[in-house]
Amino acid sequence: MDANEQQVFALELIVACRLAMDPPETRRQLADFIGREPPECGEVEAAIRRRAVEIIRGADGPDLV
């Protein structure tokens, strides 16, 4: 893992730990909101949104939302 990958991993871990403290309903709403890709959503933004939803759903295990 190079330095950039390590930084991304560390940031994802921090976010996942923070999300684990939120109630499940809050995480579900956040995943629903972020997962809605607007029509003008570009390829990079769509990939970021999908990864964010993966992190939110994985914050407390795969059955979270």
NUSEMAR-40937 format. One record per residue: residue in three letters; residue number from 1; x, z, y of N, C-alpha, C in turn. Coordinates in steps of 0.02 Angstrom, whole numbers. Example, Ala and Ser with C-alpha at 12.3 -4.5 7.8 and 13.67 -1.06 7.14 Angstrom:
REM NUSEMAR-40937
> ALA  1  660  390  -284  615  390  -225  660  390  -165
> SER  2  642  354  -112  684  357  -53  645  394  2
END
This chain:
REM NUSEMAR-40937
> MET  1  43  0  -59  0  0  0  45  0  62
> ASP  2  34  -49  106  74  -51  167  46  -1  218
> ALA  3  81  5  275  62  54  326  -9  42  353
> ASN  4  -27  -21  363  -94  -37  389  -147  -17  339
> GLU  5  -137  -32  275  -185  -13  224  -191  63  218
> GLN  6  -136  99  227  -138  172  225  -179  199  282
> GLN  7  -172  170  341  -210  193  399  -285  180  389
> VAL  8  -302  121  363  -373  106  351  -401  153  299
> PHE  9  -364  166  246  -386  212  194  -397  282  223
> ALA  10  -350  306  263  -356  372  293  -418  376  338
> LEU  11  -430  324  378  -489  324  421  -553  324  380
> GLU  12  -556  284  327  -615  282  284  -627  350  252
> LEU  13  -573  383  232  -579  449  201  -607  500  250
> ILE  14  -582  499  311  -606  545  363  -680  533  376
> VAL  15  -700  470  383  -770  454  396  -814  476  338
> ALA  16  -792  463  276  -831  482  217  -839  558  215
> CYS  17  -787  595  230  -791  668  230  -840  692  283
> ARG  18  -838  662  341  -884  681  395  -956  665  376
> LEU  19  -967  607  347  -1034  587  327  -1063  633  273
> ALA  20  -1020  660  231  -1043  704  178  -1076  767  205
> MET  21  -1062  783  268  -1091  842  299  -1161  830  327
> ASP  22  -1180  766  335  -1247  750  361  -1299  754  307
> PRO  23  -1361  769  326  -1416  770  277  -1426  700  248
> PRO  24  -1449  695  185  -1459  630  153  -1503  583  193
> GLU  25  -1556  609  224  -1601  565  262  -1564  533  321
> THR  26  -1521  570  354  -1483  543  410  -1438  487  386
> ARG  27  -1405  497  329  -1361  445  301  -1401  383  280
> ARG  28  -1460  393  252  -1503  336  234  -1521  295  295
> GLN  29  -1542  329  349  -1561  294  410  -1501  256  439
> LEU  30  -1443  287  438  -1383  255  464  -1366  193  423
> ALA  31  -1370  199  357  -1355  142  313  -1405  85  325
> ASP  32  -1469  103  333  -1520  52  346  -1507  16  412
> PHE  33  -1490  54  463  -1478  25  530  -1416  -20  529
> ILE  34  -1361  4  502  -1299  -35  501  -1305  -95  455
> GLY  35  -1343  -88  401  -1350  -141  353  -1391  -201  377
> ARG  36  -1429  -192  430  -1469  -248  458  -1423  -293  500
> GLU  37  -1409  -352  474  -1365  -398  511  -1407  -442  557
> PRO  38  -1394  -439  622  -1431  -481  669  -1414  -555  658
> PRO  39  -1457  -600  680  -1446  -672  670  -1379  -696  699
> GLU  40  -1358  -666  754  -1295  -688  786  -1233  -654  756
> CYS  41  -1243  -618  702  -1189  -581  670  -1139  -630  639
> GLY  42  -1076  -624  659  -1024  -667  632  -999  -642  564
> GLU  43  -955  -681  535  -929  -666  468  -890  -600  467
> VAL  44  -848  -589  518  -808  -528  521  -853  -467  531
> GLU  45  -900  -472  577  -947  -416  589  -987  -401  526
> ALA  46  -1009  -452  491  -1048  -442  430  -1006  -405  377
> ALA  47  -943  -423  371  -898  -390  323  -888  -316  342
> ILE  48  -881  -304  407  -873  -235  430  -936  -194  417
> ARG  49  -994  -223  430  -1057  -189  417  -1065  -173  342
> ARG  50  -1048  -221  299  -1054  -209  226  -1007  -153  205
> ARG  51  -946  -152  231  -899  -99  212  -924  -32  238
> ALA  52  -951  -30  298  -977  33  326  -1034  60  282
> VAL  53  -1078  17  259  -1133  39  216  -1105  65  150
> GLU  54  -1054  32  123  -1023  57  61  -995  127  71
> ILE  55  -963  139  129  -934  205  143  -990  257  149
> ILE  56  -1043  239  185  -1099  286  194  -1130  303  126
> ARG  57  -1141  253  86  -1172  265  21  -1126  303  -26
> GLY  58  -1061  295  -18  -1014  330  -60  -994  399  -36
> ALA  59  -1020  420  22  -1001  484  52  -1020  543  7
> ASP  60  -1071  535  -32  -1094  590  -74  -1110  566  -144
> GLY  61  -1078  512  -164  -1090  485  -231  -1133  422  -228
> PRO  62  -1136  385  -282  -1171  321  -281  -1246  326  -276
> ASP  63  -1277  382  -289  -1349  389  -286  -1374  414  -219
> LEU  64  -1332  413  -169  -1349  441  -103  -1408  405  -71
> VAL  65  -1405  339  -68  -1460  301  -37  -1478  243  -81
END
